Amino acid sequence: MDRGDADSVIESTLSRLDVTKTYAESFRHDVAKAFQSGAISEKQYQRMNGYIENFWVRSLYTRMFLSV
């Protein structure tokens, strides 16, 4: 794999992470609204919010890619 291929892989990965981050932000908003309206229980809210929080932790890897 030459330098151009490696750059393409990193660029593609960052693009996908950005789209996924946007989705997660939207999902988090929807989960909060569902909880506030009573559509989901507090336990469900906490579980879904936990998944989102784990994603945010993993999004730190995006910053590492950017610094490479």
N, CA, C and O of each residue as an XYZ file, in Angstrom:
272
protein
N       0.858     -1.168      0.000
C       0.000      0.000      0.000
C       0.905      1.232      0.000
O       1.767      1.385      0.866
N       0.698      2.090     -0.969
C       1.517      3.305     -1.010
C       0.858      4.421     -0.202
O      -0.239      4.263      0.334
N       1.545      5.533     -0.133
C       1.093      6.670      0.683
C      -0.288      7.173      0.243
O      -1.119      7.515      1.084
N      -0.531      7.217     -1.065
C      -1.820      7.685     -1.575
C      -2.964      6.797     -1.128
O      -4.038      7.286     -0.776
N      -2.734      5.475     -1.143
C      -3.767      4.545     -0.687
C      -4.048      4.724      0.802
O      -5.202      4.723      1.228
N      -2.987      4.878      1.584
C      -3.156      5.067      3.026
C      -3.931      6.350      3.311
O      -4.808      6.367      4.175
N      -3.613      7.413      2.597
C      -4.336      8.678      2.775
C      -5.808      8.511      2.424
O      -6.676      9.056      3.107
N      -6.092      7.766      1.371
C      -7.479      7.533      0.957
C      -8.247      6.753      2.016
O      -9.407      7.056      2.296
N      -7.604      5.756      2.601
C      -8.249      4.958      3.645
C      -8.566      5.834      4.854
O      -9.667      5.760      5.400
N      -7.620      6.652      5.271
C      -7.837      7.532      6.425
C      -8.937      8.541      6.123
O      -9.800      8.788      6.966
N      -8.914      9.120      4.940
C      -9.934     10.102      4.554
C     -11.320      9.465      4.536
O     -12.284     10.059      5.019
N     -11.423      8.267      3.984
C     -12.700      7.556      3.931
C     -13.198      7.225      5.335
O     -14.382      7.378      5.633
N     -12.297      6.775      6.187
C     -12.665      6.434      7.561
C     -13.173      7.660      8.307
O     -14.183      7.587      9.007
N     -12.487      8.776      8.164
C     -12.914     10.011      8.827
C     -14.275     10.461      8.335
O     -15.100     10.927      9.121
N     -14.516     10.325      7.047
C     -15.805     10.708      6.483
C     -16.923      9.860      7.084
O     -17.977     10.376      7.453
N     -16.682      8.567      7.177
C     -17.702      7.675      7.744
C     -17.923      7.957      9.225
O     -19.058      7.915      9.700
N     -16.861      8.239      9.949
C     -17.005      8.572     11.364
C     -17.799      9.859     11.545
O     -18.591      9.968     12.482
N     -17.601     10.826     10.668
C     -18.331     12.087     10.742
C     -19.823     11.855     10.530
O     -20.649     12.421     11.244
N     -20.166     11.026      9.555
C     -21.571     10.705      9.291
C     -22.166      9.970     10.490
O     -23.290     10.255     10.903
N     -21.414      9.031     11.043
C     -21.885      8.273     12.197
C     -22.072      9.181     13.404
O     -23.023      9.008     14.167
N     -21.182     10.140     13.585
C     -21.302     11.083     14.704
C     -22.571     11.918     14.552
O     -23.279     12.155     15.531
N     -22.859     12.362     13.342
C     -24.075     13.132     13.086
C     -25.308     12.299     13.417
O     -26.260     12.793     14.022
N     -25.279     11.029     13.013
C     -26.387     10.122     13.320
C     -26.543      9.965     14.832
O     -27.661     10.003     15.346
N     -25.438      9.789     15.539
C     -25.490      9.599     16.991
C     -26.063     10.829     17.687
O     -26.835     10.700     18.637
N     -25.693     12.015     17.222
C     -26.231     13.244     17.810
C     -27.745     13.311     17.621
O     -28.476     13.680     18.541
N     -28.204     12.956     16.440
C     -29.633     12.955     16.156
C     -30.346     11.905     17.010
O     -31.409     12.164     17.573
N     -29.745     10.720     17.097
C     -30.320      9.638     17.889
C     -30.430     10.045     19.355
O     -31.439      9.772     20.006
N     -29.402     10.692     19.868
C     -29.409     11.124     21.267
C     -30.571     12.086     21.521
O     -31.250     11.990     22.543
N     -30.792     12.995     20.604
C     -31.897     13.947     20.729
C     -33.235     13.203     20.721
O     -34.119     13.501     21.525
N     -33.381     12.236     19.810
C     -34.623     11.465     19.718
C     -34.873     10.643     20.982
O     -36.008     10.536     21.444
N     -33.812     10.066     21.536
C     -33.938      9.274     22.761
C     -34.397     10.166     23.914
O     -35.263      9.773     24.696
N     -33.831     11.344     24.019
C     -34.229     12.273     25.083
C     -35.697     12.665     24.937
O     -36.429     12.725     25.924
N     -36.122     12.928     23.711
C     -37.527     13.293     23.483
C     -38.454     12.131     23.831
O     -39.514     12.333     24.425
N     -38.054     10.918     23.460
C     -38.874      9.738     23.757
C     -39.014      9.552     25.265
O     -40.094      9.219     25.751
N     -37.944      9.761     25.995
C     -37.990      9.631     27.451
C     -38.874     10.714     28.056
O     -39.692     10.431     28.932
N     -38.716     11.945     27.598
C     -39.507     13.058     28.127
C     -40.995     12.866     27.871
O     -41.826     13.281     28.679
N     -41.334     12.237     26.749
C     -42.746     12.026     26.423
C     -43.325     10.790     27.108
O     -44.534     10.563     27.069
N     -42.462      9.996     27.734
C     -42.929      8.789     28.410
C     -42.999      7.574     27.504
O     -43.513      6.532     27.911
N     -42.495      7.686     26.284
C     -42.540      6.572     25.331
C     -41.574      5.449     25.704
O     -41.792      4.296     25.334
N     -40.511      5.778     26.432
C     -39.568      4.755     26.893
C     -39.331      4.940     28.388
O     -39.464      6.041     28.924
N     -38.980      3.848     29.042
C     -38.741      3.904     30.486
C     -37.376      4.525     30.782
O     -36.544      4.709     29.894
N     -37.178      4.840     32.060
C     -35.887      5.409     32.456
C     -34.762      4.405     32.213
O     -33.661      4.779     31.809
N     -35.049      3.128     32.462
C     -34.035      2.086     32.239
C     -33.641      2.023     30.759
O     -32.457      1.929     30.435
N     -34.633      2.076     29.864
C     -34.342      2.078     28.426
C     -33.550      3.324     28.039
O     -32.603      3.253     27.256
N     -33.948      4.458     28.594
C     -33.243      5.708     28.312
C     -31.784      5.606     28.737
O     -30.885      5.975     27.981
N     -31.551      5.107     29.944
C     -30.183      4.988     30.442
C     -29.355      4.043     29.574
O     -28.188      4.315     29.294
N     -29.958      2.939     29.152
C     -29.234      1.987     28.313
C     -28.866      2.615     26.967
O     -27.720      2.517     26.528
N     -29.829      3.256     26.320
C     -29.565      3.879     25.018
C     -28.569      5.025     25.154
O     -27.684      5.196     24.316
N     -28.721      5.795     26.204
C     -27.793      6.903     26.432
C     -26.384      6.366     26.687
O     -25.400      6.984     26.281
N     -26.290      5.231     27.350
C     -24.997      4.589     27.576
C     -24.325      4.194     26.272
O     -23.114      4.357     26.119
N     -25.109      3.672     25.328
C     -24.554      3.328     24.017
C     -23.992      4.567     23.328
O     -22.921      4.530     22.723
N     -24.733      5.654     23.433
C     -24.292      6.900     22.799
C     -23.016      7.412     23.471
O     -22.083      7.847     22.796
N     -22.983      7.356     24.796
C     -21.789      7.809     25.521
C     -20.567      6.988     25.120
O     -19.475      7.533     24.955
N     -20.751      5.676     24.964
C     -19.637      4.833     24.520
C     -19.164      5.243     23.134
O     -17.968      5.213     22.844
N     -20.101      5.623     22.286
C     -19.714      6.080     20.955
C     -18.871      7.345     21.053
O     -17.872      7.480     20.348
N     -19.265      8.269     21.919
C     -18.501      9.515     22.057
C     -17.074      9.220     22.488
O     -16.135      9.858     22.013
N     -16.907      8.258     23.386
C     -15.560      7.884     23.825
C     -14.761      7.375     22.628
O     -13.597      7.734     22.449
N     -15.396      6.538     21.815
C     -14.705      6.019     20.638
C     -14.420      7.107     19.621
O     -13.487      6.982     18.828
N     -15.208      8.173     19.630
C     -14.979      9.245     18.658
C     -13.672      9.983     18.927
O     -13.194     10.741     18.083
N     -13.093      9.755     20.113
C     -11.775     10.331     20.381
C     -10.751      9.822     19.372
O      -9.769     10.504     19.078
N     -10.982      8.617     18.841
C     -10.072      8.077     17.839
C     -10.057      8.954     16.588
O      -9.052      9.007     15.879
N     -11.153      9.632     16.321
C     -11.196     10.547     15.183
C     -10.119     11.609     15.341
O      -9.409     11.934     14.390
N     -10.005     12.139     16.537
C      -8.997     13.167     16.789
C      -7.592     12.612     16.597
O      -6.694     13.311     16.128
N      -7.412     11.338     16.968
C      -6.097     10.727     16.769
C      -5.775     10.607     15.285
O      -4.642     10.857     14.872
N      -6.779     10.221     14.473
C      -6.574     10.137     13.031
C      -6.179     11.500     12.476
O      -5.289     11.601     11.632
N      -6.843     12.537     12.953
C      -6.572     13.872     12.434
C      -5.164     14.347     12.763
O      -4.580     15.137     12.021
N      -4.624     13.867     13.871
C      -3.290     14.312     14.254
C      -2.182     13.501     13.589
O      -1.008     13.847     13.716
N      -2.534     12.430     12.884
C      -1.527     11.586     12.209
C      -1.035     12.266     10.958
O      -0.187     11.721     10.251
